[in-house]
Amino acid sequence: SAWRLHVSPEEGDVLLFLTGQQEVDTAVSLLTDRALAERPRRRLLALPLYGSLSHAAQMRAFAPPPPGARKVIVATSIAETSVTIDGVVFVVDCGWTKQRQQNPSTLHEALVVVPESRANARQRAGRAGRVRPGACYVLMTEASYHGLPAHNPPEMQRCSLAAVTLQLKALGIQNVLRFDFLSPPPPESLSRALELLFALGALTEAGELTQPIGDRMARLPLEPQLAAMLLAAEEEACVEEAAAVAALLSVQSVFTVSRAKELEAARAPFAVYEGDSVTLLNVHRRFLRQLKRHGSARAGSWCRRHRLNERVLERCSHVKAQLLRQLARRSCCASSRGWESHLAARRSGQTSVGRPAPTACGARSCAATSCRPRRSSRGASTRRPTPAPPSPSTPTRPSGGRRPSGSSSTRRPSRRRRSTCSPPPRSRGSGSPSSRAHRTSSRL
């Protein structure tokens, strides 16, 4: 249909609606190859338009075509609302759309291709003739069109309700099964959501919000599974990495290609055997390294060379920083390196020998004012007590000499490195004039 409109003598650009990114890229390639093979009288300019495109590639769809050319814009439902493309006279509607749906029995959520509603069809037809009279071609029979549903079902009735249920519990709603929803969801979806929250540790057997895990999960702007992962990362000393993975999994794909072979080639420089999450983490780390070393201009060219979406990666950095700030407000430190030797000791309630006591966040050193040394199981602080100042009758040990012969034979405890969370050591007295002379002679 789009090709027939292109070779017709009528003026105006064409907007073609398809279901997803892969279908859009395939249609753009087919139209471009056919134009090169048949060489029509008018030049064809086929342009894609979907959410994961870079900003510059999206703006090409809104720019006027060159003289003597017709623009054919192949788009997903992103061009359905709040978008006006000047010059579009014809709209071709495939009659299908993608919706996010969940299988209540498996809790698996995916994008499913379903027939569009009549409301969607009217919305797409309204994209034609915004500046001049136009036409819309819906690729279905009239009987099929009248058999379409009037509206799409709300997300409350087709998506996961775990996040909604967790927020209701945080607001004090005890029985969510009897809550008066505007669009009541299926009871089995609510039951599955409660079971999932209980498995994640956010709810008790009685359906109450657990403290502090459930309360903290409800305060994080993430899906419950990702929030539980982020809280568990605190115990495994990898909060920064977990926050980056949660941000990467919360946004759209960081790759700008959707075909299987092109996507595999784009992922190859970052792929590892540990899984897709670590692969995405490698992408984010290398992007930040390019941004720090060479600036935004060079980082953008690096993203285009590796088929990456620069805007999505920048958004991931902002989401990661937001998550770390929220964790810091809960007296949680984002440090994830250098205290692996403290992890087992912290779980057993002991302190490793020769190391400072872990702070409230578990890190070796933390600049947060809310962090205080953890206490042992007996209630005593693990911080070494500061010795009392010596009395005038007590002889002072010279700083640089040996132990006086008349002193006690008690062995001096080993010195520890001072943590930034611990108070500075007490300054030693300068000693008597004889001790200063002894210190000078020992240095000589």
N, C-alpha and C positions, 0 to 999 in steps of 0.2 A: 504493500500500500504506500509506504513512504517513497519507494522508487517511482511508482506511477505518478505520484504527486510531483516528484522532482522533474520528470520529463514532460509534464503537462505545461501548457503555455501560461497558466495562471501564475500570478506573482504572489510572493509571500513565503515565509519560512515555515518549517514543519517541526512539530513537537511530538515525539514518539514516546509513549509510556510503556516501560517494561518492568519486570518484577525485581530484578536484583543486579548487582554490579557485574557479575559474570555474563549475564544475558546482554547487558548494555555494551560491554567491551566486545562481545561477539558480533552484535549488530553493527557497531561502528566499523569493525574490520570488514564485514561482508559488504557494507555500503561503499566503503573506500575502495575495496578490490574491484567491485563491479563498475564503479565510476572510472577506474583506471583501465579496465578492460574494454568498456563500450565507448568511452569518451563522448558523453552527451554534449549537446550544444552549450548547455550551461554548466558551469563548474559546480561540483558538489562538495560541501564542507560539512562532514559528519563530526559532531562533537559530543562527548559523553558528559553527563551531569549526575553525580551522586555524592553522598556525604563524605566519603573517604578521599575524595579528590583534593589536591592542594588548592589553595586559594587562587593562585594564578590560573590553574586549569579551569576552575569554576567560572572565573571572570571571562574567560574566552567565550563561554556560551552566551553571555549577555552583551558582548561587543557586536557591532554591526558587521555584516559580512563584507568582503571586498566587492568592488563593482563587477557585475557579471556573474556572481556566485549566489547559490541558495544555501542557506544554513539548515541542516537537519540535526536537531538536538534530541539525542536519545537519553532519556532520564528515567530515574526511579520515582517513587512517590514523593521525593523531596521537592519536586517541582509542582506538587499538587496544590499546595496552599501557600499563601503569602509570597508568591513569586510572580513577577510580571516580566516577561521577556519581550521587549519591543520587537515588532516585526513578525511575530508568530501569527499566522492566519489559519493554519490547519493543525488539528490535533488528531493523532491516531492512538486509540486506546485499546490495549490488548485484552482488557476485561479481567485481569488477574492482579493480585497484590500479595505481599508477604505480611504475615501477622505472627507475632510472638505468642506461642501457645505452650502450655505445660500438660504433660501426661500425668494425671493425679496418681496413677498406680506406680509409676517409676520415678516421679519427681524430675523428669528430664524436660528441659525447656529448650525450644528450638524455634527458628523461623520457618513457618510453613506457608507454602503457596496455596492460597484459597481464592475463590471468586470474589470480586469486589462487590460492594453494596451499591445500591442505586444512588445513595448520597455521594459516594466516591466518584461514580460516573458523572454526576452533574458537576462536581467540583473540577474534575479533569476537563470536561467540556467547556467550563468557564475560562480556561486558559486561552482559548481561541477567541479572536475578535476583541481583544482588549483595546486595541487602538483603531481597528477597522473591522468590517464584517468578515466573519470567518465560518469555518465548518469543522465538525468533529465526526470522526469515523470510529464507531465502536465495533470491534471485531467479534460480533455475536448476532444471533437472530433476534428478532423482536420478541419472540416468545421466551427466549432465554433471558433477555433483559428484564422482562416483567416478572420472571421467576427469581430474580436476585433478592436478597434480603434488603429491607428498607435502610437499615443502618448496621454498622459493624458492632458485634458484641463488645461491651466494655472490658477493659483489661482485668477488672476485678473478677470476671467470670471465666477468664482463660489463661491467667498467668499465676505465678507463684505468690502465695499469700504469707510467706514466712516473715518478710519485712513488715508488712501491714500488721500482722498478729503481734509481732514484737513491740511495735509502737503502741498498739492498743494496751498491751500489758504494762508498758511503761507509764501510760496515762491513767492506770488504775482500773481498767475494764477487766473484771474478773471472768465473766462468762462471754467469750467472744462468739460462741455459737448462737447466742440469743441477741447479739448486737444488731441494732436496726440500721443495716446498710442501705444506701440509696439504690444500689444494684446488688441484691443478695447473691453471694457466690455459692457454689455447690458445697454442701456440708462436708463431702469427702475432701475437698481442697483445704478447708479449715482444719480438719482432723490431721491431714498430712502435715500441715504447717506446724501444728502443735507437737506432733511427734518429732519433726526435724529440730525444733527449738529445744526440746527435751534432750535429744541426742547430742546437741551442741553444748549442753550445760547451761542454757539460758533460762530454763524453767525447771522447777521442782516437780516431783510427782503429783503434787496438789495443784499444779498449774500456776504457782507463784513465781515472780521474777527473782532469780537468784542474785545474791550479793557477794562479791561485786561484779561477777562475770556478766550476768544478764543486764545489769544496769549499764555497764560500760559498753556492751554490744549495742544497746539501744541508742547510745549517744554517738556512735560512730556512723558517718554517712555512707554506709556500705551494706551490701547484702549480708545476711547473718553468717553465711559460710565464710566470707572474706573477713568479717569482723572477728570471728572466732579464730581464724588463722593469724590475724594480726596480734591478738592477745596471747595466743600460744607462742608466737615468735619472741615475746619478752623472756620466756623461760629458756629459749634456745639461743639467745644472744644474736638474733638476726632481725632486729626490728626495722632497720633501714631497708634491707633487702625485701622483707615482707611488705613494707609499705609501698615500695616500687612495684612489686608484683600485683598487689591489690589495685593500684592505680592503673596498671596496664590492662588488667582484666575487667576494669570497670568502664573502659572507653571502647570505642570501635577499633578495628584492626589498624595496626601501625603500618601495614604494608599497603601500597597503592595498587597492587595487582591482585586479581582474583582467580585467574586460570591456574590449573594445577601445576603445569610445568613452570610457568613464570613465577608462581609463588614458591615453589621448591627451590628454584635458582636464587630467588631473593633471600630465602631463609638460610641457604647453605653457609655463608660466611659466619653466621651466628649460632648455628645449630649445635647442640650438645646431646649426649646420651641421657642426661638427667631429665629431659622432658621439655615441653613447650614453655612452661613458666620460666625456666632458667634461660631458655633461648630468648624470650622477650626481655629478661633482665639484662642479658648481654647487649641487646640492641639499645636499651636505655642507657647503659653505662657508656657505650662507645659514642652515643650521641652527645652525652654530657661532656665527654672528653674532647670531642671535636669542638663543641661550643666553647669550652674553657680555653682551648689552645688557639683556635683560629677565628673565633667570633661567629656571629650569626650568619654572615654572608657565606663563609666557607662551609659552615655546618649545613646550610640549606642546599648547597651544591652536593655535599656528601650524601644528604638524604635523597636527592633526586637520582644520584648515581646508584644507590642501593635500593631504589624503589620504596622509600619510606616516606611516611606522611609527617612533615615537620610540625604541623599544627597539632597533631595528635600527641606527638612526643613532648611538645611544650606543655600541652594540657596535662599530661601524665606527671610532669615535674611539678606543676602547681598543685595537683591532687595529692601527690606524695608529701609536699611541704605542708599542706593543710592537715593531713593525717598525723604527721609528726608533731605539729603544733598542738593538736587536740590530745595526743598522748602525753605531751609535756605538761599540759595543764592538769593532767591526772597524776602528776608526780612520777611520770614514767620517763626514763632516759632513753634516747634513741641510739646510744652507743652500742655497737654490735661487734667490736673487735677488742682483743686484748685481755679479756677476763674469763677465758674458757676454763682456766685452772680454778676459778672461784665457783664455777657452776655446781660441781658436786658438793663442795663444802657448804655452799649456801643451802642446798636442799637438805643436807644432813644437820644443819644448824651449827656448823663449826666454821672456823676461819683458817685458811691455809697459813702455814708457818712462813714468816718472812715477808708476807704481803699485807697491805692494809685491809682492814675489814671492809666488806662490800657495803655500799650505801643502800638507801631504800630502793633505788632503782636497780641495784645489782651491778652497776658498773664500777670499775676500779676507781675512777675519779669522775666527779660530776660537778658542774658549776651551778646547778640549780639550787636555789636557797631552800627549796622544800625537801631536798634529800638529806637524810640524817643516817648515821650508822645504824645498821640493823642490830637487834638485840637477840641474844641467845635464848634457848628454850627456858632457861631459869630466870629470865627477866633481866639479867645483867647485861650492860652494854659491852659489845666486843671491842670498843675503843680502849686502848691502854690508858689507865688513869694517869693524870699528871702528878709527878711526885711533889710532895710538900717542900716549901723553901727551907734550906738548912738553917738550923738555929745558930746563934753566935758561938755556942760552945762546941759545935760540930766542926771538925777541920774540913776545909774544902780541898778536894782533890785537884792537883794541878791539871790544866787542860792538856798539856802535851807530854807529861812525864809518866813515870811508872806509878803503880799503886804504892802509897806509903807503907812502911813496914808495920806500922801500928794499926792499920785499917783492918776492916773485917775481911774475911776470906770468902765472902759470898760472891759467886760468879755473876758477872754483869750480864743482863739479858742482851740478846742480839739486837742490833739496831735495825729498824724498819724504814723503808722509804715512806715519806710522808705523802698521803693522798690530799688532793685539793679539797676534798670534802671534810678532812680532819683539821682541827685547829693547829696553828703553827706550834712547834716545840717551844718550851719555856726557855728563854734566854738565860744562859749560865752567867753566874757572877764573874767579875773580872779577877777576883781573888786578891790576896794580900800582895804587897810589894815583893815579898820573897818568892811567891808563886810566879809572878810575872818574870822575875829574874831567872827562875828555874826554866820557864818556858823559852826564854830567849836563848839560854845556854844550850838547851836541847836542840833548838833549830840550828844553831851554829855547829 
